Amino acid sequence: MRVRPWVGQKEYNKGWRLKKLYGITLADFDTMLESQFGRCAICKGVNADGKRLAVDHDHETGKVRGLLCQKCNGALGSFNDSVDVLIEAVSYLRKHGK
């Protein structure tokens, strides 16, 4: 069995994953994180569960939009990235006292 030398090297694995999935480097991720002050681009919170912020991207174009907490990233996914549906959700919340 051949052992890969990079297995277990956290930073290498993170960088490889970012490049493969989103076309960005670990330095790009760190620059985005710094520009967002380490916070979610939507709710401005940090991940309470200690996980890294998720790389949000357009699923059609692959373009990276920013870094989001797990809840905000999941919410956008649940709304299928639809601005119209999100506007309806805001209207609904406003109508019902939020």
C-alpha positions as CSV (number, residue, x, y, z in Angstrom):
1,M,0.0,0.0,0.0
2,R,1.4,3.4,-1.0
3,V,1.1,6.2,1.6
4,R,0.5,9.7,0.3
5,P,2.8,12.1,2.0
6,W,0.2,14.9,2.2
7,V,-2.5,12.9,4.0
8,G,-2.9,14.3,7.5
9,Q,-1.4,17.7,6.5
10,K,-4.4,19.9,7.3
11,E,-3.4,23.0,5.5
12,Y,-2.5,21.1,2.4
13,N,-5.8,19.3,2.3
14,K,-7.8,22.5,2.9
15,G,-5.9,24.2,0.1
16,W,-6.3,21.3,-2.3
17,R,-10.1,21.1,-1.6
18,L,-10.6,24.9,-2.1
19,K,-8.7,24.8,-5.4
20,K,-10.5,21.7,-6.7
21,L,-14.0,22.7,-5.6
22,Y,-14.0,26.5,-6.0
23,G,-10.9,27.5,-7.9
24,I,-9.5,29.5,-5.1
25,T,-6.3,29.2,-3.0
26,L,-6.1,29.1,0.8
27,A,-4.6,32.6,0.5
28,D,-7.7,33.7,-1.4
29,F,-9.9,32.2,1.3
30,D,-7.9,33.9,4.1
31,T,-8.1,37.3,2.2
32,M,-11.9,36.9,1.9
33,L,-12.1,35.9,5.6
34,E,-10.1,39.0,6.6
35,S,-12.2,41.3,4.4
36,Q,-15.3,40.0,6.1
37,F,-13.7,40.4,9.6
38,G,-14.0,36.7,10.1
39,R,-17.8,36.9,9.9
40,C,-20.6,35.6,7.7
41,A,-21.3,37.9,4.8
42,I,-25.0,37.8,5.5
43,C,-25.7,37.6,9.3
44,K,-22.3,38.9,10.4
45,G,-22.1,36.0,12.9
46,V,-19.4,33.4,13.4
47,N,-20.0,29.7,13.3
48,A,-20.9,28.8,16.9
49,D,-20.1,25.1,16.2
50,G,-16.5,26.0,15.4
51,K,-16.6,25.1,11.8
52,R,-15.1,27.2,9.1
53,L,-17.3,29.6,7.1
54,A,-18.6,27.9,3.9
55,V,-17.5,29.1,0.5
56,D,-20.7,30.4,-1.1
57,H,-20.7,30.1,-4.9
58,D,-23.1,30.4,-7.8
59,H,-23.9,26.8,-8.8
60,E,-24.4,27.7,-12.4
61,T,-21.3,29.8,-13.0
62,G,-19.1,28.5,-10.2
63,K,-18.2,32.1,-9.2
64,V,-17.4,32.5,-5.6
65,R,-19.6,35.1,-3.9
66,G,-18.3,35.1,-0.3
67,L,-18.1,33.2,3.0
68,L,-21.2,32.2,4.9
69,C,-22.0,30.5,8.2
70,Q,-23.6,27.1,7.9
71,K,-27.1,28.4,8.6
72,C,-27.0,31.2,6.0
73,N,-25.4,28.9,3.4
74,G,-28.1,26.3,4.0
75,A,-30.8,29.0,3.9
76,L,-29.7,30.2,0.4
77,G,-29.6,26.6,-0.7
78,S,-33.1,26.0,0.6
79,F,-34.3,29.0,-1.4
80,N,-32.5,27.7,-4.5
81,D,-30.6,31.0,-4.6
82,S,-33.8,32.7,-5.9
83,V,-34.0,36.4,-5.2
84,D,-37.7,36.3,-5.9
85,V,-38.3,33.6,-3.3
86,L,-36.1,35.5,-0.8
87,I,-38.1,38.7,-1.4
88,E,-41.3,36.8,-0.8
89,A,-39.8,35.4,2.5
90,V,-38.9,38.9,3.6
91,S,-42.4,40.1,2.8
92,Y,-43.9,37.2,4.7
93,L,-41.7,37.9,7.8
94,R,-42.6,41.7,7.7
95,K,-46.3,40.9,7.3
96,H,-46.1,38.6,10.4
97,G,-44.3,41.0,12.7
98,K,-40.6,40.4,12.0
